[in-house]
Amino acid sequence: MEGHVVVGFSWDDEVDAAYLSLEAAGQEARSVRQVVVEQGLVGFEVILDVGADGRLLGVELIGAEAALGAGFRERLRPGAAPSGT
């Protein structure tokens, strides 16, 4: 995955969705296709945002708490203790 870095993360409590942005600053591109990943997993859905050039731009998780765990969002808050401490 050369050149891809998670540069943004957002969480929408209202719809229980999280978004991981893989676009570097100054290289924002518009998603032209969304690919729903179906893995038979219960409780969440993964959607890949793909740009016109075929690059992966971001990953959306619908049902984010089920996908990432109840404490994941809390560990991302500024000043949160690292996991395992």
RASULGI-V110759 format. One line per field, one symbol per residue. ss: DSSP state (H for helix, E for strand, L for the rest). phi: phi as a letter, one per 30 degrees, with the letter a starting at -180 (. if undefined). psi: psi as a letter, one per 30 degrees, with the letter a starting at -180 (. if undefined). A space follows every 10 residues. Layout:
ss = ???
phi = ???
psi = ???
This chain:
ss = LLLLLLLEEE EELLLLEEEE ELLLLLLLLL EEEEEEELLL LLLLEEEEEE ELLLLEEEEE EELHHHHHLL LHHHHHLLLL LLLLL
phi = .dicbdcabb bcddchbbbc cccdeibdbd dcaccdccbi dcjabcbccb dddiddcabc cciedddcjd cedddddeid deeic
psi = hkfkkjfkkl kjeeghklkj kgklkfgklk kfkkjkjjgg kkflkkkkkk lfgfkkflkk jkheeeefle feeeffkkfk klkg.
